[in-house]
Amino acid sequence: MNRKVSAQDFLEIIDAFLNATLGSQEFCLTLTQLWMLHRDGIYSQEAKWPERLDLKILDQWQSRQLTDNEFELAWESLYQHELNAEFRAMIDKIHSACAVFSPCPSASWEIGEEELRRDVKNVLVDYEHSLKLLALPT
């Protein structure tokens, strides 16, 4: 499936989960499927490159030919993400929470539905807060 995943796709299922119209297991399954579609779509771009451009950029950064900022810009440009870095970081955190979710947690590292819902809400609030900070004049 070569479907592009949008921020709206993620936000709709997050909203449904936080409003309790989508259960935890279905939420985590759907979010993981979207996360994988996005990841696979990004990495499928590598097949179009004449050489491993990602390794070239990494080498330039590690040999200090690129600053951290130049590296970040080159990396973003290389992969042409549809979703901005802050949004991707938010989704990665939620995906990680889903990875340790269990309907009946038994291990110390597992979380249940209530904790998952709280974690997702906190990650979303942090993301929204970061957007407000980014919008402040410098």
N, CA, C and O atoms as CSV, one atom per row, in Angstrom:
chain,resi,resn,atom,element,x,y,z
A,1,MET,N,N,0.847,-1.177,0.000
A,1,MET,CA,C,0.000,0.000,0.000
A,1,MET,C,C,0.889,1.234,0.000
A,1,MET,O,O,1.739,1.368,0.880
A,2,ASN,N,N,0.722,2.128,-0.945
A,2,ASN,CA,C,1.527,3.334,-1.054
A,2,ASN,C,C,0.739,4.573,-0.647
A,2,ASN,O,O,0.884,5.622,-1.274
A,3,ARG,N,N,-0.063,4.481,0.352
A,3,ARG,CA,C,-0.878,5.588,0.810
A,3,ARG,C,C,-0.049,6.506,1.690
A,3,ARG,O,O,0.657,6.045,2.586
A,4,LYS,N,N,-0.136,7.806,1.432
A,4,LYS,CA,C,0.541,8.780,2.291
A,4,LYS,C,C,-0.283,8.969,3.554
A,4,LYS,O,O,-1.512,9.022,3.516
A,5,VAL,N,N,0.413,9.067,4.655
A,5,VAL,CA,C,-0.238,9.256,5.942
A,5,VAL,C,C,-0.138,10.732,6.310
A,5,VAL,O,O,0.935,11.332,6.243
A,6,SER,N,N,-1.262,11.301,6.694
A,6,SER,CA,C,-1.284,12.722,7.047
A,6,SER,C,C,-1.360,12.903,8.560
A,6,SER,O,O,-1.682,11.971,9.298
A,7,ALA,N,N,-1.061,14.103,8.999
A,7,ALA,CA,C,-1.200,14.433,10.419
A,7,ALA,C,C,-2.648,14.228,10.843
A,7,ALA,O,O,-2.915,13.782,11.959
A,8,GLN,N,N,-3.574,14.550,9.959
A,8,GLN,CA,C,-4.993,14.399,10.272
A,8,GLN,C,C,-5.355,12.940,10.569
A,8,GLN,O,O,-6.188,12.672,11.434
A,9,ASP,N,N,-4.733,12.005,9.856
A,9,ASP,CA,C,-4.982,10.583,10.118
A,9,ASP,C,C,-4.652,10.246,11.574
A,9,ASP,O,O,-5.424,9.582,12.266
A,10,PHE,N,N,-3.484,10.722,12.019
A,10,PHE,CA,C,-3.068,10.462,13.397
A,10,PHE,C,C,-3.973,11.193,14.389
A,10,PHE,O,O,-4.405,10.612,15.385
A,11,LEU,N,N,-4.257,12.462,14.115
A,11,LEU,CA,C,-5.049,13.260,15.050
A,11,LEU,C,C,-6.456,12.720,15.227
A,11,LEU,O,O,-7.014,12.800,16.322
A,12,GLU,N,N,-7.041,12.172,14.169
A,12,GLU,CA,C,-8.389,11.610,14.277
A,12,GLU,C,C,-8.433,10.423,15.227
A,12,GLU,O,O,-9.360,10.308,16.029
A,13,ILE,N,N,-7.442,9.536,15.146
A,13,ILE,CA,C,-7.494,8.376,16.047
A,13,ILE,C,C,-7.100,8.773,17.472
A,13,ILE,O,O,-7.603,8.190,18.432
A,14,ILE,N,N,-6.212,9.754,17.620
A,14,ILE,CA,C,-5.867,10.239,18.964
A,14,ILE,C,C,-7.103,10.842,19.614
A,14,ILE,O,O,-7.395,10.571,20.778
A,15,ASP,N,N,-7.828,11.660,18.858
A,15,ASP,CA,C,-9.046,12.281,19.368
A,15,ASP,C,C,-10.085,11.221,19.742
A,15,ASP,O,O,-10.713,11.305,20.797
A,16,ALA,N,N,-10.258,10.238,18.883
A,16,ALA,CA,C,-11.231,9.168,19.167
A,16,ALA,C,C,-10.844,8.402,20.432
A,16,ALA,O,O,-11.708,8.036,21.228
A,17,PHE,N,N,-9.558,8.165,20.612
A,17,PHE,CA,C,-9.095,7.453,21.804
A,17,PHE,C,C,-9.301,8.298,23.057
A,17,PHE,O,O,-9.809,7.800,24.062
A,18,LEU,N,N,-8.916,9.559,23.009
A,18,LEU,CA,C,-9.052,10.418,24.185
A,18,LEU,C,C,-10.506,10.691,24.535
A,18,LEU,O,O,-10.830,10.963,25.691
A,19,ASN,N,N,-11.389,10.619,23.535
A,19,ASN,CA,C,-12.823,10.791,23.787
A,19,ASN,C,C,-13.530,9.466,24.046
A,19,ASN,O,O,-14.758,9.411,24.115
A,20,ALA,N,N,-12.751,8.405,24.190
A,20,ALA,CA,C,-13.245,7.072,24.543
A,20,ALA,C,C,-14.206,6.480,23.509
A,20,ALA,O,O,-15.058,5.662,23.856
A,21,THR,N,N,-14.077,6.884,22.248
A,21,THR,CA,C,-14.868,6.238,21.196
A,21,THR,C,C,-14.047,5.163,20.495
A,21,THR,O,O,-14.543,4.473,19.604
A,22,LEU,N,N,-12.795,5.028,20.902
A,22,LEU,CA,C,-11.900,4.010,20.365
A,22,LEU,C,C,-11.176,3.379,21.549
A,22,LEU,O,O,-10.578,4.080,22.365
A,23,GLY,N,N,-11.231,2.052,21.638
A,23,GLY,CA,C,-10.585,1.343,22.737
A,23,GLY,C,C,-9.071,1.334,22.603
A,23,GLY,O,O,-8.525,1.630,21.539
A,24,SER,N,N,-8.407,0.995,23.685
A,24,SER,CA,C,-6.943,1.022,23.733
A,24,SER,C,C,-6.295,0.082,22.730
A,24,SER,O,O,-5.357,0.469,22.033
A,25,GLN,N,N,-6.783,-1.141,22.651
A,25,GLN,CA,C,-6.173,-2.106,21.733
A,25,GLN,C,C,-6.347,-1.674,20.281
A,25,GLN,O,O,-5.405,-1.740,19.491
A,26,GLU,N,N,-7.545,-1.236,19.935
A,26,GLU,CA,C,-7.795,-0.787,18.562
A,26,GLU,C,C,-6.981,0.478,18.265
A,26,GLU,O,O,-6.448,0.638,17.167
A,27,PHE,N,N,-6.893,1.372,19.252
A,27,PHE,CA,C,-6.097,2.589,19.083
A,27,PHE,C,C,-4.642,2.248,18.789
A,27,PHE,O,O,-4.062,2.750,17.827
A,28,CYS,N,N,-4.057,1.394,19.620
A,28,CYS,CA,C,-2.642,1.050,19.440
A,28,CYS,C,C,-2.409,0.326,18.117
A,28,CYS,O,O,-1.406,0.572,17.446
A,29,LEU,N,N,-3.309,-0.550,17.744
A,29,LEU,CA,C,-3.175,-1.262,16.473
A,29,LEU,C,C,-3.247,-0.278,15.298
A,29,LEU,O,O,-2.420,-0.333,14.387
A,30,THR,N,N,-4.225,0.608,15.323
A,30,THR,CA,C,-4.397,1.575,14.239
A,30,THR,C,C,-3.233,2.551,14.184
A,30,THR,O,O,-2.718,2.853,13.107
A,31,LEU,N,N,-2.815,3.049,15.355
A,31,LEU,CA,C,-1.694,3.979,15.384
A,31,LEU,C,C,-0.430,3.316,14.854
A,31,LEU,O,O,0.316,3.925,14.086
A,32,THR,N,N,-0.188,2.080,15.255
A,32,THR,CA,C,1.007,1.364,14.785
A,32,THR,C,C,0.957,1.153,13.276
A,32,THR,O,O,1.979,1.278,12.601
A,33,GLN,N,N,-0.214,0.835,12.743
A,33,GLN,CA,C,-0.336,0.663,11.296
A,33,GLN,C,C,-0.031,1.966,10.560
A,33,GLN,O,O,0.669,1.962,9.548
A,34,LEU,N,N,-0.557,3.080,11.070
A,34,LEU,CA,C,-0.277,4.382,10.458
A,34,LEU,C,C,1.199,4.728,10.586
A,34,LEU,O,O,1.811,5.220,9.638
A,35,TRP,N,N,1.768,4.470,11.757
A,35,TRP,CA,C,3.187,4.754,12.005
A,35,TRP,C,C,4.064,3.975,11.027
A,35,TRP,O,O,5.023,4.515,10.475
A,36,MET,N,N,3.728,2.704,10.819
A,36,MET,CA,C,4.508,1.872,9.900
A,36,MET,C,C,4.328,2.330,8.453
A,36,MET,O,O,5.296,2.336,7.692
A,37,LEU,N,N,3.119,2.710,8.059
A,37,LEU,CA,C,2.896,3.228,6.710
A,37,LEU,C,C,3.733,4.480,6.464
A,37,LEU,O,O,4.340,4.635,5.404
A,38,HIS,N,N,3.758,5.370,7.455
A,38,HIS,CA,C,4.555,6.586,7.327
A,38,HIS,C,C,6.035,6.245,7.245
A,38,HIS,O,O,6.736,6.737,6.361
A,39,ARG,N,N,6.512,5.411,8.152
A,39,ARG,CA,C,7.925,5.006,8.163
A,39,ARG,C,C,8.320,4.355,6.843
A,39,ARG,O,O,9.348,4.702,6.260
A,40,ASP,N,N,7.515,3.421,6.374
A,40,ASP,CA,C,7.839,2.706,5.142
A,40,ASP,C,C,7.813,3.638,3.931
A,40,ASP,O,O,8.620,3.490,3.013
A,41,GLY,N,N,6.892,4.593,3.931
A,41,GLY,CA,C,6.828,5.559,2.847
A,41,GLY,C,C,8.065,6.432,2.799
A,41,GLY,O,O,8.571,6.745,1.721
A,42,ILE,N,N,8.549,6.821,3.960
A,42,ILE,CA,C,9.762,7.641,4.030
A,42,ILE,C,C,10.960,6.838,3.544
A,42,ILE,O,O,11.732,7.315,2.713
A,43,TYR,N,N,11.119,5.621,4.057
A,43,TYR,CA,C,12.295,4.833,3.698
A,43,TYR,C,C,12.241,4.275,2.275
A,43,TYR,O,O,13.269,3.869,1.733
A,44,SER,N,N,11.063,4.251,1.672
A,44,SER,CA,C,10.987,3.778,0.286
A,44,SER,C,C,11.657,4.772,-0.666
A,44,SER,O,O,11.984,4.432,-1.803
A,45,GLN,N,N,11.854,5.995,-0.189
A,45,GLN,CA,C,12.532,6.999,-1.011
A,45,GLN,C,C,13.980,6.599,-1.294
A,45,GLN,O,O,14.549,6.988,-2.314
A,46,GLU,N,N,14.567,5.828,-0.392
A,46,GLU,CA,C,15.968,5.419,-0.556
A,46,GLU,C,C,16.193,4.642,-1.860
A,46,GLU,O,O,17.272,4.713,-2.449
A,47,ALA,N,N,15.199,3.919,-2.295
A,47,ALA,CA,C,15.338,3.120,-3.512
A,47,ALA,C,C,15.555,3.999,-4.745
A,47,ALA,O,O,16.068,3.528,-5.760
A,48,LYS,N,N,15.171,5.259,-4.662
A,48,LYS,CA,C,15.300,6.175,-5.791
A,48,LYS,C,C,16.660,6.875,-5.827
A,48,LYS,O,O,16.981,7.548,-6.806
A,49,TRP,N,N,17.451,6.725,-4.783
A,49,TRP,CA,C,18.741,7.413,-4.711
A,49,TRP,C,C,19.790,6.690,-5.548
A,49,TRP,O,O,19.795,5.460,-5.607
A,50,PRO,N,N,20.681,7.445,-6.198
A,50,PRO,CA,C,21.760,6.815,-6.976
A,50,PRO,C,C,22.827,6.175,-6.076
A,50,PRO,O,O,23.562,5.285,-6.504
A,51,GLU,N,N,22.896,6.646,-4.813
A,51,GLU,CA,C,23.825,6.096,-3.823
A,51,GLU,C,C,23.230,6.345,-2.446
A,51,GLU,O,O,22.200,7.011,-2.339
A,52,ARG,N,N,23.853,5.826,-1.383
A,52,ARG,CA,C,23.336,5.995,-0.019
A,52,ARG,C,C,23.586,7.421,0.461
A,52,ARG,O,O,24.584,7.696,1.129
A,53,LEU,N,N,22.679,8.314,0.118
A,53,LEU,CA,C,22.824,9.722,0.468
A,53,LEU,C,C,22.747,9.947,1.972
A,53,LEU,O,O,23.349,10.885,2.495
A,54,ASP,N,N,22.007,9.088,2.668
A,54,ASP,CA,C,21.920,9.220,4.120
A,54,ASP,C,C,23.286,8.993,4.775
A,54,ASP,O,O,23.663,9.712,5.701
A,55,LEU,N,N,24.013,8.003,4.295
A,55,LEU,CA,C,25.341,7.716,4.846
A,55,LEU,C,C,26.327,8.837,4.515
A,55,LEU,O,O,27.217,9.152,5.305
A,56,LYS,N,N,26.154,9.423,3.352
A,56,LYS,CA,C,27.012,10.534,2.937
A,56,LYS,C,C,26.822,11.728,3.886
A,56,LYS,O,O,27.793,12.345,4.324
A,57,ILE,N,N,25.572,12.037,4.191
A,57,ILE,CA,C,25.272,13.144,5.107
A,57,ILE,C,C,25.795,12.832,6.505
A,57,ILE,O,O,26.362,13.698,7.171
A,58,LEU,N,N,25.601,11.589,6.946
A,58,LEU,CA,C,26.115,11.195,8.265
A,58,LEU,C,C,27.633,11.336,8.332
A,58,LEU,O,O,28.168,11.839,9.320
A,59,ASP,N,N,28.317,10.899,7.297
A,59,ASP,CA,C,29.778,11.024,7.250
A,59,ASP,C,C,30.205,12.491,7.319
A,59,ASP,O,O,31.150,12.836,8.029
A,60,GLN,N,N,29.507,13.344,6.581
A,60,GLN,CA,C,29.844,14.768,6.594
A,60,GLN,C,C,29.635,15.373,7.980
A,60,GLN,O,O,30.426,16.201,8.432
A,61,TRP,N,N,28.572,14.956,8.642
A,61,TRP,CA,C,28.279,15.463,9.987
A,61,TRP,C,C,29.308,14.948,10.994
A,61,TRP,O,O,29.810,15.707,11.823
A,62,GLN,N,N,29.615,13.652,10.914
A,62,GLN,CA,C,30.573,13.071,11.853
A,62,GLN,C,C,31.983,13.630,11.660
A,62,GLN,O,O,32.750,13.715,12.619
A,63,SER,N,N,32.326,14.009,10.439
A,63,SER,CA,C,33.648,14.599,10.188
A,63,SER,C,C,33.605,16.122,10.364
A,63,SER,O,O,34.562,16.820,10.028
A,64,ARG,N,N,32.499,16.619,10.887
A,64,ARG,CA,C,32.301,18.034,11.202
A,64,ARG,C,C,32.304,18.957,9.977
A,64,ARG,O,O,32.559,20.155,10.094
A,65,GLN,N,N,32.020,18.389,8.811
A,65,GLN,CA,C,31.847,19.219,7.616
A,65,GLN,C,C,30.496,19.918,7.643
A,65,GLN,O,O,30.289,20.925,6.966
A,66,LEU,N,N,29.564,19.359,8.449
A,66,LEU,CA,C,28.238,19.951,8.630
A,66,LEU,C,C,28.028,20.252,10.105
A,66,LEU,O,O,28.405,19.457,10.967
A,67,THR,N,N,27.431,21.394,10.393
A,67,THR,CA,C,27.041,21.696,11.764
A,67,THR,C,C,25.803,20.857,12.100
A,67,THR,O,O,25.219,20.229,11.217
A,68,ASP,N,N,25.412,20.848,13.353
A,68,ASP,CA,C,24.202,20.124,13.747
A,68,ASP,C,C,22.990,20.645,12.995
A,68,ASP,O,O,22.158,19.867,12.530
A,69,ASN,N,N,22.893,21.959,12.875
A,69,ASN,CA,C,21.763,22.561,12.178
A,69,ASN,C,C,21.778,22.209,10.687
A,69,ASN,O,O,20.736,21.889,10.114
A,70,GLU,N,N,22.944,22.267,10.067
A,70,GLU,CA,C,23.056,21.911,8.645
A,70,GLU,C,C,22.710,20.437,8.435
A,70,GLU,O,O,22.056,20.079,7.455
A,71,PHE,N,N,23.152,19.590,9.357
A,71,PHE,CA,C,22.828,18.171,9.273
A,71,PHE,C,C,21.319,17.964,9.336
A,71,PHE,O,O,20.749,17.233,8.526
A,72,GLU,N,N,20.677,18.614,10.308
A,72,GLU,CA,C,19.230,18.466,10.477
A,72,GLU,C,C,18.483,18.905,9.219
A,72,GLU,O,O,17.553,18.233,8.775
A,73,LEU,N,N,18.895,20.028,8.655
A,73,LEU,CA,C,18.246,20.521,7.437
A,73,LEU,C,C,18.476,19.575,6.256
A,73,LEU,O,O,17.559,19.312,5.478
A,74,ALA,N,N,19.705,19.066,6.129
A,74,ALA,CA,C,20.017,18.137,5.035
A,74,ALA,C,C,19.208,16.849,5.185
A,74,ALA,O,O,18.694,16.314,4.203
A,75,TRP,N,N,19.099,16.357,6.418
A,75,TRP,CA,C,18.370,15.118,6.683
A,75,TRP,C,C,16.895,15.287,6.354
A,75,TRP,O,O,16.296,14.433,5.700
A,76,GLU,N,N,16.307,16.398,6.812
A,76,GLU,CA,C,14.896,16.680,6.533
A,76,GLU,C,C,14.662,16.793,5.033
A,76,GLU,O,O,13.672,16.277,4.513
A,77,SER,N,N,15.560,17.458,4.349
A,77,SER,CA,C,15.444,17.633,2.909
A,77,SER,C,C,15.569,16.302,2.183
A,77,SER,O,O,14.864,16.046,1.206
A,78,LEU,N,N,16.463,15.464,2.664
A,78,LEU,CA,C,16.706,14.167,2.039
A,78,LEU,C,C,15.463,13.284,2.085
A,78,LEU,O,O,15.096,12.661,1.088
A,79,TYR,N,N,14.823,13.235,3.247
A,79,TYR,CA,C,13.672,12.348,3.407
A,79,TYR,C,C,12.335,12.996,3.089
A,79,TYR,O,O,11.320,12.302,3.027
A,80,GLN,N,N,12.309,14.285,2.889
A,80,GLN,CA,C,11.092,14.989,2.489
A,80,GLN,C,C,9.866,14.538,3.278
A,80,GLN,O,O,8.882,14.059,2.715
A,81,HIS,N,N,9.955,14.704,4.583
A,81,HIS,CA,C,8.864,14.316,5.475
A,81,HIS,C,C,7.624,15.163,5.224
A,81,HIS,O,O,7.711,16.374,5.023
A,82,GLU,N,N,6.493,14.520,5.237
A,82,GLU,CA,C,5.212,15.221,5.137
A,82,GLU,C,C,4.840,15.809,6.499
A,82,GLU,O,O,4.129,16.811,6.580
A,83,LEU,N,N,5.330,15.174,7.566
A,83,LEU,CA,C,5.004,15.590,8.923
A,83,LEU,C,C,6.212,16.306,9.524
A,83,LEU,O,O,7.346,15.864,9.336
A,84,ASN,N,N,5.984,17.405,10.241
A,84,ASN,CA,C,7.125,18.137,10.799
A,84,ASN,C,C,7.767,17.358,11.953
A,84,ASN,O,O,7.178,16.424,12.497
A,85,ALA,N,N,8.968,17.759,12.304
A,85,ALA,CA,C,9.771,17.028,13.290
A,85,ALA,C,C,9.077,16.944,14.645
A,85,ALA,O,O,9.106,15.895,15.288
A,86,GLU,N,N,8.456,18.029,15.083
A,86,GLU,CA,C,7.780,18.017,16.385
A,86,GLU,C,C,6.602,17.038,16.371
A,86,GLU,O,O,6.373,16.318,17.343
A,87,PHE,N,N,5.873,17.021,15.279
A,87,PHE,CA,C,4.731,16.111,15.181
A,87,PHE,C,C,5.214,14.661,15.168
A,87,PHE,O,O,4.632,13.807,15.837
A,88,ARG,N,N,6.265,14.383,14.417
A,88,ARG,CA,C,6.814,13.021,14.364
A,88,ARG,C,C,7.299,12.578,15.742
A,88,ARG,O,O,7.116,11.424,16.128
A,89,ALA,N,N,7.920,13.500,16.480
A,89,ALA,CA,C,8.389,13.163,17.826
A,89,ALA,C,C,7.208,12.817,18.732
A,89,ALA,O,O,7.292,11.893,19.541
A,90,MET,N,N,6.116,13.553,18.596
A,90,MET,CA,C,4.919,13.265,19.386
A,90,MET,C,C,4.386,11.871,19.047
A,90,MET,O,O,4.077,11.085,19.942
A,91,ILE,N,N,4.282,11.575,17.766
A,91,ILE,CA,C,3.756,10.276,17.336
A,91,ILE,C,C,4.680,9.151,17.794
A,91,ILE,O,O,4.203,8.091,18.199
A,92,ASP,N,N,5.986,9.365,17.736
A,92,ASP,CA,C,6.937,8.350,18.198
A,92,ASP,C,C,6.749,8.058,19.690
A,92,ASP,O,O,6.826,6.904,20.112
A,93,LYS,N,N,6.503,9.096,20.483
A,93,LYS,CA,C,6.278,8.905,21.927
A,93,LYS,C,C,4.997,8.111,22.167
A,93,LYS,O,O,4.965,7.220,23.015
A,94,ILE,N,N,3.955,8.432,21.427
A,94,ILE,CA,C,2.687,7.701,21.578
A,94,ILE,C,C,2.867,6.262,21.111
A,94,ILE,O,O,2.355,5.335,21.739
A,95,HIS,N,N,3.584,6.077,20.024
A,95,HIS,CA,C,3.857,4.725,19.534
A,95,HIS,C,C,4.621,3.920,20.592
A,95,HIS,O,O,4.342,2.738,20.795
A,96,SER,N,N,5.575,4.553,21.257
A,96,SER,CA,C,6.327,3.878,22.319
A,96,SER,C,C,5.419,3.496,23.483
A,96,SER,O,O,5.573,2.422,24.064
A,97,ALA,N,N,4.474,4.370,23.824
A,97,ALA,CA,C,3.524,4.048,24.890
A,97,ALA,C,C,2.668,2.841,24.495
A,97,ALA,O,O,2.381,1.976,25.322
A,98,CYS,N,N,2.268,2.794,23.228
A,98,CYS,CA,C,1.493,1.645,22.749
A,98,CYS,C,C,2.314,0.357,22.801
A,98,CYS,O,O,1.771,-0.725,23.025
A,99,ALA,N,N,3.620,0.483,22.595
A,99,ALA,CA,C,4.484,-0.700,22.601
A,99,ALA,C,C,4.550,-1.358,23.983
A,99,ALA,O,O,4.838,-2.550,24.088
A,100,VAL,N,N,4.284,-0.589,25.037
A,100,VAL,CA,C,4.327,-1.166,26.392
A,100,VAL,C,C,2.931,-1.313,26.990
A,100,VAL,O,O,2.784,-1.663,28.161
A,101,PHE,N,N,1.913,-1.046,26.184
A,101,PHE,CA,C,0.534,-1.211,26.652
A,101,PHE,C,C,0.161,-2.684,26.711
A,101,PHE,O,O,0.526,-3.474,25.840
A,102,SER,N,N,-0.572,-3.031,27.754
A,102,SER,CA,C,-1.158,-4.364,27.879
A,102,SER,C,C,-2.529,-4.203,28.530
A,102,SER,O,O,-2.664,-3.451,29.495
A,103,PRO,N,N,-3.551,-4.898,28.017
A,103,PRO,CA,C,-4.878,-4.797,28.632
A,103,PRO,C,C,-4.859,-5.238,30.097
A,103,PRO,O,O,-5.637,-4.745,30.914
A,104,CYS,N,N,-3.966,-6.164,30.415
A,104,CYS,CA,C,-3.812,-6.655,31.786
A,104,CYS,C,C,-2.329,-6.642,32.135
A,104,CYS,O,O,-1.678,-7.686,32.096
A,105,PRO,N,N,-1.786,-5.479,32.474
A,105,PRO,CA,C,-0.339,-5.397,32.713
A,105,PRO,C,C,0.098,-6.305,33.862
A,105,PRO,O,O,-0.519,-6.339,34.927
A,106,SER,N,N,1.177,-7.034,33.611
A,106,SER,CA,C,1.715,-7.891,34.665
A,106,SER,C,C,3.192,-7.589,34.922
A,106,SER,O,O,3.670,-7.729,36.048
A,107,ALA,N,N,3.900,-7.181,33.893
A,107,ALA,CA,C,5.308,-6.817,34.063
A,107,ALA,C,C,5.399,-5.364,34.541
A,107,ALA,O,O,4.505,-4.559,34.280
A,108,SER,N,N,6.474,-5.044,35.233
A,108,SER,CA,C,6.628,-3.698,35.798
A,108,SER,C,C,6.693,-2.617,34.726
A,108,SER,O,O,6.363,-1.463,35.000
A,109,TRP,N,N,7.110,-2.967,33.514
A,109,TRP,CA,C,7.260,-1.985,32.440
A,109,TRP,C,C,5.998,-1.828,31.598
A,109,TRP,O,O,5.944,-0.950,30.737
A,110,GLU,N,N,4.992,-2.652,31.824
A,110,GLU,CA,C,3.749,-2.564,31.055
A,110,GLU,C,C,2.820,-1.508,31.666
A,110,GLU,O,O,2.841,-1.255,32.871
A,111,ILE,N,N,2.005,-0.902,30.795
A,111,ILE,CA,C,1.011,0.062,31.264
A,111,ILE,C,C,-0.374,-0.403,30.847
A,111,ILE,O,O,-0.541,-1.078,29.831
A,112,GLY,N,N,-1.354,-0.032,31.642
A,112,GLY,CA,C,-2.738,-0.366,31.349
A,112,GLY,C,C,-3.432,0.752,30.602
A,112,GLY,O,O,-2.816,1.747,30.219
A,113,GLU,N,N,-4.738,0.568,30.402
A,113,GLU,CA,C,-5.515,1.522,29.604
A,113,GLU,C,C,-5.521,2.919,30.211
A,113,GLU,O,O,-5.359,3.905,29.493
A,114,GLU,N,N,-5.705,3.013,31.510
A,114,GLU,CA,C,-5.758,4.326,32.160
A,114,GLU,C,C,-4.430,5.081,32.005
A,114,GLU,O,O,-4.412,6.274,31.700
A,115,GLU,N,N,-3.336,4.373,32.219
A,115,GLU,CA,C,-2.026,5.005,32.083
A,115,GLU,C,C,-1.738,5.368,30.619
A,115,GLU,O,O,-1.143,6.410,30.343
A,116,LEU,N,N,-2.155,4.518,29.697
A,116,LEU,CA,C,-1.980,4.821,28.276
A,116,LEU,C,C,-2.727,6.095,27.911
A,116,LEU,O,O,-2.184,6.978,27.248
A,117,ARG,N,N,-3.971,6.181,28.346
A,117,ARG,CA,C,-4.780,7.360,28.037
A,117,ARG,C,C,-4.130,8.620,28.634
A,117,ARG,O,O,-4.085,9.667,27.989
A,118,ARG,N,N,-3.633,8.506,29.860
A,118,ARG,CA,C,-2.965,9.642,30.506
A,118,ARG,C,C,-1.689,10.017,29.746
A,118,ARG,O,O,-1.428,11.198,29.515
A,119,ASP,N,N,-0.899,9.018,29.360
A,119,ASP,CA,C,0.341,9.287,28.622
A,119,ASP,C,C,0.064,9.966,27.288
A,119,ASP,O,O,0.743,10.928,26.928
A,120,VAL,N,N,-0.927,9.474,26.555
A,120,VAL,CA,C,-1.271,10.060,25.252
A,120,VAL,C,C,-1.720,11.506,25.433
A,120,VAL,O,O,-1.311,12.388,24.678
A,121,LYS,N,N,-2.554,11.742,26.424
A,121,LYS,CA,C,-3.025,13.106,26.683
A,121,LYS,C,C,-1.844,14.019,27.031
A,121,LYS,O,O,-1.764,15.136,26.520
A,122,ASN,N,N,-0.928,13.561,27.893
A,122,ASN,CA,C,0.226,14.376,28.284
A,122,ASN,C,C,1.140,14.674,27.101
A,122,ASN,O,O,1.637,15.792,26.963
A,123,VAL,N,N,1.360,13.684,26.253
A,123,VAL,CA,C,2.207,13.892,25.071
A,123,VAL,C,C,1.558,14.904,24.132
A,123,VAL,O,O,2.243,15.762,23.574
A,124,LEU,N,N,0.250,14.810,23.956
A,124,LEU,CA,C,-0.465,15.761,23.093
A,124,LEU,C,C,-0.399,17.176,23.672
A,124,LEU,O,O,-0.176,18.138,22.937
A,125,VAL,N,N,-0.590,17.301,24.974
A,125,VAL,CA,C,-0.510,18.617,25.631
A,125,VAL,C,C,0.894,19.194,25.477
A,125,VAL,O,O,1.046,20.377,25.172
A,126,ASP,N,N,1.921,18.370,25.685
A,126,ASP,CA,C,3.305,18.834,25.514
A,126,ASP,C,C,3.552,19.305,24.080
A,126,ASP,O,O,4.208,20.323,23.862
A,127,TYR,N,N,3.026,18.566,23.108
A,127,TYR,CA,C,3.176,18.942,21.698
A,127,TYR,C,C,2.508,20.291,21.438
A,127,TYR,O,O,3.101,21.175,20.818
A,128,GLU,N,N,1.277,20.444,21.911
A,128,GLU,CA,C,0.555,21.700,21.707
A,128,GLU,C,C,1.288,22.858,22.377
A,128,GLU,O,O,1.330,23.964,21.839
A,129,HIS,N,N,1.863,22.605,23.543
A,129,HIS,CA,C,2.645,23.626,24.245
A,129,HIS,C,C,3.884,24.011,23.427
A,129,HIS,O,O,4.226,25.190,23.329
A,130,SER,N,N,4.548,23.017,22.845
A,130,SER,CA,C,5.748,23.303,22.045
A,130,SER,C,C,5.399,24.134,20.818
A,130,SER,O,O,6.193,24.971,20.387
A,131,LEU,N,N,4.216,23.907,20.255
A,131,LEU,CA,C,3.791,24.713,19.106
A,131,LEU,C,C,3.603,26.170,19.500
A,131,LEU,O,O,3.949,27.077,18.744
A,132,LYS,N,N,3.054,26.386,20.687
A,132,LYS,CA,C,2.872,27.759,21.170
A,132,LYS,C,C,4.228,28.424,21.386
A,132,LYS,O,O,4.404,29.600,21.069
A,133,LEU,N,N,5.177,27.674,21.922
A,133,LEU,CA,C,6.521,28.229,22.144
A,133,LEU,C,C,7.205,28.566,20.827
A,133,LEU,O,O,7.880,29.589,20.712
A,134,LEU,N,N,7.024,27.698,19.831
A,134,LEU,CA,C,7.631,27.941,18.521
A,134,LEU,C,C,7.038,29.172,17.845
A,134,LEU,O,O,7.697,29.825,17.036
A,135,ALA,N,N,5.788,29.482,18.186
A,135,ALA,CA,C,5.117,30.612,17.549
A,135,ALA,C,C,5.488,31.944,18.210
A,135,ALA,O,O,5.178,33.007,17.671
A,136,LEU,N,N,6.146,31.897,19.365
A,136,LEU,CA,C,6.520,33.126,20.049
A,136,LEU,C,C,7.603,33.859,19.260
A,136,LEU,O,O,8.499,33.229,18.699
A,137,PRO,N,N,7.523,35.184,19.217
A,137,PRO,CA,C,8.566,35.938,18.516
A,137,PRO,C,C,9.892,35.800,19.256
A,137,PRO,O,O,9.930,35.745,20.485
A,138,THR,N,N,10.965,35.746,18.497
A,138,THR,CA,C,12.290,35.602,19.103
A,138,THR,C,C,13.022,36.918,19.159
A,138,THR,O,O,14.153,36.975,19.641
